[in-house]
Amino acid sequence: MRAVVFAYHNVGVRCLKVLMARGVDIGLVVSHEDNPQETIWFESVAALCRENNIPVVTPVDPTNPELLAHITALQPDFIFSFYYRHMLPVGLLALAKHGAYNMHGSLLPKYRGRVPINWAVLHGETETGATLHEMTVKPDAGTIVAQTSVPILPDDTAHEVFGKVVVAAEQTLWQALPAMLAGATPAIPNNLAQGSYFGGRKPEDGQIDWHQPAQIVYNLYRAVAPPYPGAWTVIGGDTFVIESARLSALPAPNLPIGLAVVDNCIFGICGDNRALLIKHLSLHGEPVTPQALQAML
């Protein structure tokens, strides 16, 4: 069986390795050039391809006519998308004789769309996972082949959950491939009415509203904690970023909301009179000590 694979990020690397281990002929990998404006903390699909003599291209637009012609000539049995960042056109999907499938970082139909892990953590979910599903004209809307769940623990950041989802994606593909290669791909209904759809997030979405309850603020911190852009707040025109924090048992009935220093520790006082203990706070990328923050306050 021959596959054309659109892949990026850690999920792309691990799922490519699964295809190789299962003996799939990878005729072409389509990936992305790394964005110099982005923190690259993940593995490289292009590097993996070079190490294994797999052809790899990085077009800006997957609707490129030359790319379409190249894939047409390869006559793929399958097309896979593993954390590739663009939707693939229906005409391209139709080139796969046995179907085109995407690995999504949630338990579909929940959290269709962009950055599903970050959204799940932001909303206080206790579980997410990876879902292999058929690609259609709508995002994350096709029939489900298989999915694997992972827990989201109370103090997990999105980065930590992402590591679990990478393993779940690997397990999902490994277990599903034998049936797929034998021409017996499962088709489980993907009931969109029971799910949800979310768009992308931007760094500015990390601004903290200290009037909200501490759990809501903590979920925001967890959802965007480094290596993502981080949860932030502005004091006197300076933007402070929370690098590390946890919920605190400190009662704060007499403290104003926002950043505060108590007993040489930094806290974020929230609207329900509870607080976050901020273990690492930064300003312009440099750590801020409790003494320095007290002087600024």
C-alpha positions as a printed Julia matrix, in Angstrom:
297×3 Matrix{Float64}:
   0.0    0.0     0.0
   1.3    3.45   -0.92
   0.52   6.6     1.07
   1.01  10.31    0.58
   1.33  11.98    3.96
   0.76  15.6     4.99
   2.55  15.96    8.33
   4.06  18.36   10.83
   4.92  18.54   14.54
   5.45  15.64   16.97
   2.25  13.87   15.92
   3.48  13.96   12.33
   6.82  12.43   13.31
   5.37   9.65   15.45
   2.62   8.71   12.99
   5.11   8.62   10.1
   7.2    6.21   12.15
   4.11   4.03   12.66
   3.48   3.9     8.91
   7.1    2.93    8.32
   6.94   0.23   11.0
   3.76  -1.19    9.46
   5.45  -1.44    6.06
   3.51   1.3     4.28
   5.24   2.69    1.17
   5.42   6.46    1.77
   5.6    7.95   -1.71
   5.7   11.59   -0.61
   5.53  13.7     2.54
   4.16  17.25    2.41
   5.18  19.41    5.38
   5.71  23.05    6.4
   8.72  25.31    6.57
   9.28  26.29   10.21
   8.08  29.82   11.0
  10.97  31.92   12.41
   8.41  33.89   14.45
   7.31  30.71   16.23
   8.97  28.87   19.12
  10.01  25.53   17.59
   9.9   23.12   20.53
   8.75  20.08   18.55
  10.38  17.45   16.32
  10.99  17.92   12.61
   9.07  15.9    10.02
  11.45  17.1     7.29
  14.49  15.89    9.25
  12.89  12.46    9.74
  12.23  12.21    6.01
  15.8   13.14    5.13
  17.14  10.51    7.54
  14.99   7.83    5.89
  15.29   8.94    2.23
  11.6    9.79    2.01
  10.75  12.54   -0.53
   9.52  15.66    1.26
   8.22  18.99   -0.06
   7.05  22.13    1.76
   4.72  24.11   -0.52
   3.06  27.21    0.9
  -0.31  26.16   -0.52
  -1.51  22.52   -0.69
  -3.74  23.45   -3.66
  -0.61  24.02   -5.77
  -1.32  22.49   -9.24
   2.2   21.02   -9.41
   1.65  19.25   -6.09
  -1.71  17.92   -7.27
  -0.09  16.59  -10.45
   2.7   14.97   -8.44
   0.27  13.2    -6.11
  -1.91  12.13   -9.04
   1.11  10.46  -10.64
   1.89   8.59   -7.41
  -1.58   6.96   -7.41
  -1.77   6.7    -3.62
  -3.89   4.11   -1.87
  -4.18   6.38    1.17
  -3.69  10.03    1.99
  -2.99  10.87    5.62
  -2.86  14.19    7.45
  -1.0   14.23   10.77
  -1.09  17.73   12.3
  -0.71  19.38    8.92
  -1.96  22.94    9.33
  -4.09  23.4     6.2
  -7.36  21.9     5.07
  -6.89  19.7     2.01
  -9.08  20.29   -1.05
 -11.71  17.69   -1.9
 -10.16  17.09   -5.32
  -6.91  16.08   -3.67
  -8.65  13.8    -1.15
 -10.37  11.99   -4.02
  -6.99  10.8    -5.32
  -6.69   8.26   -2.49
  -8.09   4.93   -3.71
  -8.8    3.68   -0.19
  -9.58   6.98    1.51
  -8.02  10.07    3.09
  -7.68  10.22    6.87
  -6.7   12.8     9.48
  -5.43  12.46   13.05
  -7.15  15.0    15.3
  -6.17  15.9    18.86
  -9.5   15.43   20.59
 -12.22  12.86   21.17
 -14.44  13.76   18.22
 -17.05  15.07   17.84
 -15.88  17.28   20.76
 -13.4   20.05   20.02
 -13.41  20.04   16.26
 -11.27  22.78   14.71
  -8.06  24.47   15.8
  -5.82  23.85   18.86
  -8.21  21.34   20.45
  -5.9   20.45   23.33
  -5.57  24.06   24.46
  -9.34  24.54   24.3
  -9.97  21.34   26.3
  -7.61  22.46   29.07
  -9.08  25.98   29.04
 -12.56  24.53   29.58
 -11.46  22.36   32.48
 -11.96  19.01   30.73
 -10.71  15.92   32.56
 -10.23  13.84   29.4
  -9.25  14.23   25.77
  -7.47  12.06   23.22
  -6.68  11.39   19.57
  -9.12  10.48   16.8
  -8.36   9.06   13.36
 -11.16  10.04   11.01
 -12.0   10.33    7.33
 -11.39  13.76    5.8
 -14.32  15.58    4.18
 -15.04  19.1     2.94
 -15.83  20.19    6.52
 -13.12  20.11    9.23
 -13.03  17.06   11.49
 -16.46  15.98   10.28
 -15.84  12.6     8.61
 -16.57   9.15    9.96
 -14.36   7.97   12.83
 -11.94   5.08   12.34
 -10.6    4.83   15.89
  -9.82   6.96   18.93
  -7.82   6.7    22.16
  -8.49   8.71   25.32
  -6.03  10.22   27.8
  -6.65  11.9    31.18
  -6.19  15.6    31.84
  -5.05  15.86   35.44
  -5.96  18.94   37.53
  -2.51  20.54   37.22
  -1.62  19.42   33.69
  -0.62  22.15   31.27
  -1.59  21.92   27.6
   2.02  21.06   26.79
   1.9   18.09   29.15
  -1.44  16.96   27.72
  -0.03  17.31   24.21
   2.66  14.76   25.1
  -0.05  12.31   26.12
  -2.01  12.94   22.93
   1.08  12.23   20.81
   1.24   8.77   22.4
  -2.52   8.33   21.93
  -2.17   9.23   18.24
   0.6    6.67   17.82
  -1.47   3.97   19.53
  -4.61   4.83   17.54
  -2.84   4.58   14.18
  -0.9    1.45   15.14
  -4.06  -0.38   16.14
  -6.15   0.82   13.18
  -3.68   0.23   10.35
  -3.93  -3.57   10.0
  -7.66  -3.4     9.25
  -7.2   -0.38    6.99
  -4.48  -2.1     4.96
  -6.69  -5.18    4.67
  -9.51  -3.11    3.15
 -11.72  -3.21    6.24
 -11.49   0.35    7.58
 -13.95   0.9    10.45
 -16.54   3.64    9.99
 -17.99   4.92   13.27
 -20.55   7.77   13.04
 -19.23  11.21   13.94
 -22.34  12.9    15.35
 -21.5   16.59   15.03
 -24.64  17.62   16.93
 -23.1   16.1    20.06
 -19.81  17.95   19.65
 -18.31  21.4    19.41
 -16.17  23.52   17.1
 -13.52  26.08   18.05
 -11.3   28.41   16.04
  -7.65  29.28   16.51
  -6.14  31.2    19.42
  -3.76  34.17   19.39
  -1.23  35.39   22.0
  -3.56  38.25   22.93
  -6.17  35.7    24.01
  -3.93  34.94   26.99
  -4.73  38.19   28.82
  -5.94  37.48   32.36
  -9.18  38.86   33.75
  -8.47  38.78   37.48
 -12.17  39.37   38.21
 -12.85  35.77   37.21
 -12.72  32.87   39.7
  -9.29  31.41   40.44
 -10.08  28.09   38.73
 -10.94  29.88   35.48
  -7.74  31.93   35.64
  -5.75  28.79   36.46
  -7.25  26.95   33.49
  -6.19  29.84   31.24
  -2.65  29.66   32.6
  -2.55  25.88   32.05
  -3.96  26.19   28.51
  -1.32  28.66   27.29
   1.67  27.99   29.59
   5.1   27.8    27.91
   6.1   26.77   25.3
   2.85  28.47   24.24
   2.78  32.3    24.55
   1.57  32.3    28.16
  -1.07  33.97   30.32
  -0.28  37.64   30.91
  -1.31  40.78   32.7
  -0.36  44.45   32.38
   0.81  46.71   35.21
   1.88  50.26   34.53
   2.3   49.55   30.85
   4.5   46.48   31.45
   3.36  43.02   30.39
   4.05  40.28   32.93
   3.82  36.63   31.83
   3.08  33.73   34.19
   5.66  31.03   33.45
   4.69  28.65   36.26
   1.85  28.65   38.8
  -0.56  26.55   40.82
  -3.77  27.09   42.72
  -3.17  28.36   46.25
  -5.0   27.74   49.51
  -4.23  31.33   50.5
  -7.46  33.13   51.44
  -7.26  36.66   50.05
 -10.31  38.58   51.3
  -8.41  41.79   52.03
  -6.21  41.97   48.94
  -7.11  43.78   45.7
  -7.37  41.62   42.59
  -4.29  41.22   40.41
  -0.66  40.61   41.3
   0.38  40.86   44.93
   3.37  39.97   47.11
   2.64  38.17   50.4
   5.35  36.74   52.67
   7.92  37.14   49.88
   5.8   35.1    47.45
   3.98  36.28   44.32
   0.25  35.68   44.12
  -2.47  36.43   41.6
  -5.61  37.44   43.48
  -8.83  36.48   41.71
 -12.44  37.59   41.79
 -13.62  34.82   44.15
 -11.03  35.81   46.81
  -8.89  32.83   45.94
  -5.41  33.06   44.47
  -2.77  31.53   42.23
   0.69  31.05   43.7
   2.96  32.25   40.91
   6.24  30.37   41.08
   7.83  32.03   38.05
   6.86  35.42   36.64
   8.65  37.12   33.76
   8.94  40.61   32.27
  10.47  40.99   28.79
  11.64  37.38   29.06
  13.5   37.94   32.35
  12.46  36.5    35.74
  10.8   38.87   38.21
  11.59  38.42   41.92
   9.04  39.11   44.66
  11.19  42.03   45.81
  11.31  43.56   42.33
   7.56  43.12   41.86
   6.85  44.69   45.26
   8.88  47.72   44.28
   6.95  48.01   41.0
   3.62  47.67   42.77
